[in-house]
Amino acid sequence: MATADIQNSENENQQNHGFAREIYEWLEAFLSALMVVIVAMIFLFRPADVDGRSMEPTLHDGDRLVFTDIGYTPTQGDIVIVDSEGLGKFIVKRVIATAGQTLDIDFITGNVTVDGVILEENYILADTLRDEGGHTYPLVVPENSVFVMGDNRMNSTDSRDSRVGFVNDSDIYGKVIFRVYPFSKMGTVE
């Protein structure tokens, strides 16, 4: 019986070591995955929050977003995070025209025209009827700059306002690619 007791004790020790090793391996895998996520969030993807109503109906106050700047070049229609020095804060806006494009806004009809083509803006809350007096239209967007507007044109401080004006490409922190909150609206952003 003594030999059987020793054998049982050795089996229990092996099971305990096997269980401990399995826990260690799971913990190691979890920590490795966590490190990958942290590195991705630092270098590839960054979080941002929507503050205000200027991007309604596309985005809403309190929405949490993920944006990236890796290899990003501003493109018409993109939603971007902008460092607005004139407003002293980061803002979320849509790129309407890029460097070299001719932009015209008819504040009577609400039509926005880029290079002679009226934009089909099915994402806006209301027509562009508000002029902040920052520019005379038509205008040509300068090199290394973009013209941005919010989707809620009647409630958006954007490139129409002299405090924002043309946004230098270096002041664009990246393109919004994903909404993570609220969970009911989680998904890509266009």
Residue pairs with C-beta under 8 A, 6 or more apart in sequence:
41 47
43 70
44 68
44 70
45 66
45 67
45 68
45 177
46 66
46 67
46 68
46 69
46 173
46 174
47 64
47 65
47 66
47 180
48 64
48 65
48 66
48 67
48 81
48 90
48 92
48 173
48 176
49 62
49 63
49 64
49 65
50 59
50 60
50 61
50 62
50 63
50 64
50 65
50 92
51 61
51 89
51 92
52 61
52 155
53 60
53 61
53 152
53 155
54 91
54 92
54 93
54 150
54 151
54 152
54 155
54 156
54 157
54 158
55 79
55 92
55 93
55 94
55 150
55 151
55 152
55 156
56 125
56 151
56 152
56 155
57 123
57 125
57 151
57 152
58 79
58 94
58 123
58 151
58 189
58 190
59 65
59 79
59 92
59 151
59 179
59 189
62 181
62 182
63 179
63 181
63 182
63 185
64 179
64 180
64 181
65 81
65 92
65 176
65 178
65 179
65 180
65 189
66 176
66 177
66 178
66 179
66 180
67 80
67 81
67 173
67 174
67 175
67 176
67 177
68 174
68 175
68 177
69 172
69 173
69 174
69 175
72 172
72 174
72 175
74 80
74 95
74 98
74 146
74 169
74 172
74 175
75 95
75 98
76 95
76 96
76 97
76 98
76 101
76 114
77 94
77 95
77 190
78 94
78 95
78 175
78 176
79 92
79 93
79 94
79 95
79 175
79 176
79 189
79 190
80 92
80 93
80 94
80 95
80 146
80 148
80 172
80 173
80 174
80 175
80 176
81 90
81 91
81 92
81 172
81 173
81 174
81 176
82 90
82 91
82 92
82 93
82 148
82 164
82 167
82 171
82 172
82 173
83 90
83 171
83 172
83 173
84 90
84 91
84 163
84 164
84 167
84 171
85 171
86 161
86 162
86 163
86 164
86 165
87 157
87 163
87 164
90 173
91 157
91 158
91 164
92 150
92 176
93 148
93 149
93 150
93 156
93 158
93 159
93 167
94 123
94 148
94 149
94 150
94 151
95 146
95 147
95 148
96 103
96 112
96 114
96 119
96 146
96 147
96 148
96 149
96 159
97 103
97 114
97 141
97 146
97 147
98 141
98 146
98 147
99 141
99 142
99 143
99 144
99 145
99 146
99 169
100 140
100 141
100 143
101 114
101 115
101 140
101 141
102 114
102 115
102 116
102 138
102 139
102 140
102 141
103 112
103 113
103 114
103 137
103 138
103 139
103 140
103 141
103 147
104 112
104 113
104 114
104 137
104 138
104 139
105 111
105 112
105 113
105 128
105 131
105 137
105 160
106 112
106 113
107 128
107 129
107 130
107 131
108 129
109 127
110 126
110 127
110 128
110 129
110 153
111 118
111 119
111 127
111 128
112 118
112 119
112 121
112 128
112 149
113 119
113 138
123 151
123 190
124 151
124 152
124 153
125 151
125 152
125 153
125 154
125 155
126 152
126 153
126 154
127 153
128 149
128 153
129 153
129 154
130 153
130 154
130 160
131 160
132 157
132 160
132 161
132 162
133 162
134 159
134 160
134 161
134 162
134 163
134 164
134 165
135 159
135 160
135 165
139 147
141 147
141 166
142 166
144 168
144 169
144 170
145 166
145 167
145 168
145 169
146 159
146 166
146 167
146 169
146 172
147 159
147 166
147 167
148 158
148 159
148 164
148 167
149 156
149 158
149 159
149 160
150 156
150 157
150 158
157 163
157 164
158 164
159 165
159 166
159 167
176 189
177 188
177 189
178 186
178 187
178 188
178 189
179 185
179 186
179 187
179 188
179 189
180 186
